[in-house]
Amino acid sequence: MTFRKTMAALLAASLLTAAAATAATYTIDSAHSSVGFKVRHMMVSKVTGSFGEFSGTVEYVEGQPDRWAAAATIKTASVNTNDAKRDGHLRNADFFDAEKYPEITFASTGVSQKGGGWVLAGDLTMHGVTKPVELELEFNGAITDPWGNDRIGFSAKGVLDRRDFGITYNTVLDKGGVAVSDEVELLLEIEAIAQK
């Protein structure tokens, strides 16, 4: 092989390697995803809720979690706990104050390995306050669907203290304890489609 052909082959190999390592951008498929939460109520049960309106993107490189990234926006007014009166209360100034703070945003800062799984770190902005959070991350797989769309799926969960975001409303119960826990569990199921 001549020097010119050797260099051409090396250049082609380098370009293919670089292309293979380039992060692909995926758009969250909200029809097949969920953003949920769970809080303890009256110290005896847990109430679940979710947000109906959200959007975002995922940067994905196969086999390279350290290069994964995510960004999302959630509409606070879309909160739903299957109780209209309670949802109205959650939207007002006691909790999310949806009129003043219409969005919750998340921007990842990194993915790291922990034990046999992964941790997604990022900045969560809610109620006008930005705090770092960590979510346990599970990669559920990558496929090409019957219509030729590349899809990926993730599950994530974590816990935050709503007081860290200035959401402090509560009612003290006569026999001790409070009506709503300060600790909130986050439960995410995300499916995303590669942008074309």
DRENDO-1510 file (C-alpha; in Angstrom, 1 decimal, always signed):
<recs>
REC; n; res; u; v; w
REC; 1; MET; +0.0; +0.0; +0.0 .
REC; 2; THR; +1.4; +3.4; -1.0 .
REC; 3; PHE; +1.8; +6.2; +1.6 .
REC; 4; ARG; -1.1; +8.1; +0.1 .
REC; 5; LYS; -3.4; +5.1; +0.3 .
REC; 6; THR; -2.3; +4.4; +3.9 .
REC; 7; MET; -3.0; +8.0; +4.9 .
REC; 8; ALA; -6.4; +7.9; +3.2 .
REC; 9; ALA; -7.3; +4.6; +5.0 .
REC; 10; LEU; -6.3; +6.1; +8.3 .
REC; 11; LEU; -8.3; +9.2; +7.7 .
REC; 12; ALA; -11.4; +7.2; +6.7 .
REC; 13; ALA; -11.0; +5.1; +9.9 .
REC; 14; SER; -10.7; +8.2; +12.0 .
REC; 15; LEU; -13.8; +9.8; +10.5 .
REC; 16; LEU; -15.8; +6.6; +11.1 .
REC; 17; THR; -14.6; +6.3; +14.7 .
REC; 18; ALA; -15.5; +10.0; +15.3 .
REC; 19; ALA; -18.9; +9.6; +13.8 .
REC; 20; ALA; -19.6; +6.5; +15.8 .
REC; 21; ALA; -18.7; +8.3; +19.0 .
REC; 22; THR; -20.8; +11.4; +18.3 .
REC; 23; ALA; -23.7; +11.9; +20.7 .
REC; 24; ALA; -27.1; +11.5; +19.2 .
REC; 25; THR; -29.9; +13.8; +20.3 .
REC; 26; TYR; -33.2; +12.2; +21.3 .
REC; 27; THR; -36.5; +14.0; +22.0 .
REC; 28; ILE; -38.6; +12.8; +24.9 .
REC; 29; ASP; -41.7; +11.0; +23.7 .
REC; 30; SER; -44.2; +12.3; +26.3 .
REC; 31; ALA; -46.9; +9.9; +25.1 .
REC; 32; HIS; -44.8; +7.0; +26.3 .
REC; 33; SER; -43.1; +8.7; +29.3 .
REC; 34; SER; -44.1; +9.8; +32.7 .
REC; 35; VAL; -42.9; +12.3; +35.4 .
REC; 36; GLY; -44.3; +11.3; +38.7 .
REC; 37; PHE; -43.9; +11.8; +42.4 .
REC; 38; LYS; -45.1; +10.4; +45.7 .
REC; 39; VAL; -45.6; +12.0; +49.1 .
REC; 40; ARG; -46.7; +10.7; +52.5 .
REC; 41; HIS; -50.1; +12.0; +53.5 .
REC; 42; MET; -51.3; +12.3; +57.1 .
REC; 43; MET; -48.4; +10.0; +58.2 .
REC; 44; VAL; -50.4; +6.9; +57.2 .
REC; 45; SER; -50.4; +6.6; +53.4 .
REC; 46; LYS; -48.6; +7.8; +50.2 .
REC; 47; VAL; -50.3; +9.9; +47.5 .
REC; 48; THR; -49.0; +9.7; +44.0 .
REC; 49; GLY; -49.2; +12.4; +41.3 .
REC; 50; SER; -47.7; +13.3; +38.0 .
REC; 51; PHE; -47.3; +16.1; +35.5 .
REC; 52; GLY; -49.1; +15.9; +32.2 .
REC; 53; GLU; -47.0; +18.4; +30.2 .
REC; 54; PHE; -43.3; +18.1; +29.9 .
REC; 55; SER; -40.6; +18.1; +27.2 .
REC; 56; GLY; -36.9; +17.6; +26.9 .
REC; 57; THR; -33.9; +16.0; +25.2 .
REC; 58; VAL; -31.4; +13.3; +25.9 .
REC; 59; GLU; -27.9; +13.1; +24.5 .
REC; 60; TYR; -26.9; +9.5; +24.1 .
REC; 61; VAL; -23.7; +7.7; +23.1 .
REC; 62; GLU; -23.9; +3.9; +23.0 .
REC; 63; GLY; -21.7; +2.3; +25.7 .
REC; 64; GLN; -20.5; +5.7; +27.0 .
REC; 65; PRO; -22.7; +6.8; +30.0 .
REC; 66; ASP; -20.2; +9.4; +30.9 .
REC; 67; ARG; -21.3; +11.3; +27.8 .
REC; 68; TRP; -25.0; +11.0; +28.4 .
REC; 69; ALA; -26.9; +14.2; +29.2 .
REC; 70; ALA; -30.5; +15.3; +29.7 .
REC; 71; ALA; -32.5; +18.5; +29.9 .
REC; 72; ALA; -36.2; +18.8; +30.6 .
REC; 73; THR; -39.0; +21.3; +31.2 .
REC; 74; ILE; -42.1; +20.5; +33.2 .
REC; 75; LYS; -45.3; +22.7; +33.3 .
REC; 76; THR; -46.3; +23.1; +37.0 .
REC; 77; ALA; -49.9; +23.8; +36.1 .
REC; 78; SER; -50.2; +20.3; +34.6 .
REC; 79; VAL; -49.9; +18.6; +38.1 .
REC; 80; ASN; -52.4; +15.9; +38.5 .
REC; 81; THR; -53.2; +13.8; +41.6 .
REC; 82; ASN; -56.7; +12.7; +40.5 .
REC; 83; ASP; -58.4; +15.2; +42.8 .
REC; 84; ALA; -59.4; +18.6; +41.3 .
REC; 85; LYS; -59.5; +20.4; +44.7 .
REC; 86; ARG; -56.1; +19.1; +45.8 .
REC; 87; ASP; -54.6; +19.9; +42.3 .
REC; 88; GLY; -55.9; +23.5; +42.6 .
REC; 89; HIS; -54.2; +23.8; +46.0 .
REC; 90; LEU; -50.9; +22.4; +44.6 .
REC; 91; ARG; -51.0; +25.0; +41.8 .
REC; 92; ASN; -51.5; +28.0; +44.2 .
REC; 93; ALA; -48.9; +29.9; +46.3 .
REC; 94; ASP; -48.8; +27.4; +49.1 .
REC; 95; PHE; -47.0; +24.9; +46.8 .
REC; 96; PHE; -45.9; +25.3; +43.2 .
REC; 97; ASP; -47.3; +28.8; +42.7 .
REC; 98; ALA; -47.8; +27.9; +39.0 .
REC; 99; GLU; -48.7; +31.4; +38.0 .
REC; 100; LYS; -45.4; +32.9; +39.3 .
REC; 101; TYR; -43.3; +29.8; +38.5 .
REC; 102; PRO; -44.9; +28.1; +35.5 .
REC; 103; GLU; -42.0; +25.7; +34.9 .
REC; 104; ILE; -39.7; +23.2; +36.6 .
REC; 105; THR; -36.5; +22.7; +34.7 .
REC; 106; PHE; -33.7; +20.1; +34.9 .
REC; 107; ALA; -30.2; +20.2; +33.3 .
REC; 108; SER; -27.9; +17.3; +33.9 .
REC; 109; THR; -24.3; +17.8; +35.0 .
REC; 110; GLY; -23.0; +14.3; +34.7 .
REC; 111; VAL; -23.5; +10.5; +34.9 .
REC; 112; SER; -21.4; +8.4; +37.2 .
REC; 113; GLN; -21.3; +4.7; +38.1 .
REC; 114; LYS; -22.4; +3.7; +41.6 .
REC; 115; GLY; -22.4; +0.1; +42.6 .
REC; 116; GLY; -24.0; -1.9; +39.8 .
REC; 117; GLY; -26.0; +1.1; +38.5 .
REC; 118; TRP; -25.7; +4.7; +37.4 .
REC; 119; VAL; -26.3; +8.1; +39.0 .
REC; 120; LEU; -27.6; +11.1; +37.0 .
REC; 121; ALA; -26.6; +14.4; +38.6 .
REC; 122; GLY; -28.1; +17.7; +37.6 .
REC; 123; ASP; -29.5; +21.1; +38.6 .
REC; 124; LEU; -33.2; +21.2; +39.4 .
REC; 125; THR; -35.0; +24.6; +39.3 .
REC; 126; MET; -38.3; +24.7; +41.0 .
REC; 127; HIS; -40.2; +27.5; +42.7 .
REC; 128; GLY; -37.5; +29.9; +41.7 .
REC; 129; VAL; -34.7; +27.9; +43.5 .
REC; 130; THR; -32.0; +25.9; +41.8 .
REC; 131; LYS; -30.4; +23.0; +43.7 .
REC; 132; PRO; -28.3; +20.0; +42.7 .
REC; 133; VAL; -30.1; +16.6; +42.8 .
REC; 134; GLU; -29.1; +13.0; +42.1 .
REC; 135; LEU; -31.3; +10.3; +40.5 .
REC; 136; GLU; -30.7; +6.6; +40.4 .
REC; 137; LEU; -30.6; +5.9; +36.7 .
REC; 138; GLU; -31.4; +2.6; +34.9 .
REC; 139; PHE; -30.9; +2.2; +31.1 .
REC; 140; ASN; -33.7; +0.1; +29.7 .
REC; 141; GLY; -32.3; -0.4; +26.2 .
REC; 142; ALA; -32.2; +0.9; +22.7 .
REC; 143; ILE; -34.2; -0.3; +19.7 .
REC; 144; THR; -35.4; +0.6; +16.2 .
REC; 145; ASP; -39.2; +0.6; +16.1 .
REC; 146; PRO; -41.2; -0.8; +13.2 .
REC; 147; TRP; -41.4; +2.7; +11.6 .
REC; 148; GLY; -37.6; +3.1; +11.5 .
REC; 149; ASN; -37.3; +5.4; +14.6 .
REC; 150; ASP; -34.4; +4.8; +17.0 .
REC; 151; ARG; -35.7; +4.8; +20.6 .
REC; 152; ILE; -34.0; +4.6; +24.0 .
REC; 153; GLY; -35.5; +4.2; +27.4 .
REC; 154; PHE; -34.5; +5.1; +31.0 .
REC; 155; SER; -36.0; +4.8; +34.4 .
REC; 156; ALA; -34.9; +7.2; +37.2 .
REC; 157; LYS; -35.8; +7.8; +40.8 .
REC; 158; GLY; -34.7; +10.0; +43.6 .
REC; 159; VAL; -35.7; +11.9; +46.7 .
REC; 160; LEU; -35.8; +15.6; +47.5 .
REC; 161; ASP; -36.8; +17.8; +50.4 .
REC; 162; ARG; -39.4; +20.3; +49.1 .
REC; 163; ARG; -38.3; +22.8; +51.8 .
REC; 164; ASP; -34.9; +23.2; +49.9 .
REC; 165; PHE; -37.0; +24.8; +47.2 .
REC; 166; GLY; -38.9; +27.1; +49.4 .
REC; 167; ILE; -42.1; +25.0; +49.4 .
REC; 168; THR; -42.8; +24.8; +53.2 .
REC; 169; TYR; -46.6; +24.8; +53.6 .
REC; 170; ASN; -47.9; +22.2; +56.0 .
REC; 171; THR; -50.4; +21.5; +58.7 .
REC; 172; VAL; -49.4; +20.0; +62.1 .
REC; 173; LEU; -51.7; +17.2; +63.2 .
REC; 174; ASP; -53.3; +17.1; +66.7 .
REC; 175; LYS; -51.6; +13.8; +67.6 .
REC; 176; GLY; -48.2; +14.8; +66.1 .
REC; 177; GLY; -46.7; +14.7; +62.7 .
REC; 178; VAL; -47.7; +16.7; +59.6 .
REC; 179; ALA; -50.3; +16.5; +56.9 .
REC; 180; VAL; -47.8; +16.3; +54.0 .
REC; 181; SER; -44.2; +14.9; +54.1 .
REC; 182; ASP; -41.4; +17.2; +53.3 .
REC; 183; GLU; -39.7; +14.4; +51.5 .
REC; 184; VAL; -40.8; +13.8; +48.0 .
REC; 185; GLU; -40.0; +10.7; +45.9 .
REC; 186; LEU; -39.4; +11.3; +42.2 .
REC; 187; LEU; -40.4; +8.5; +39.7 .
REC; 188; LEU; -39.5; +8.9; +36.0 .
REC; 189; GLU; -40.0; +6.7; +33.0 .
REC; 190; ILE; -38.5; +8.2; +29.9 .
REC; 191; GLU; -38.7; +7.0; +26.3 .
REC; 192; ALA; -37.0; +9.2; +23.7 .
REC; 193; ILE; -36.8; +9.2; +19.9 .
REC; 194; ALA; -33.7; +10.1; +17.9 .
REC; 195; GLN; -33.9; +13.4; +16.0 .
REC; 196; LYS; -33.5; +13.1; +12.3 .
</recs>
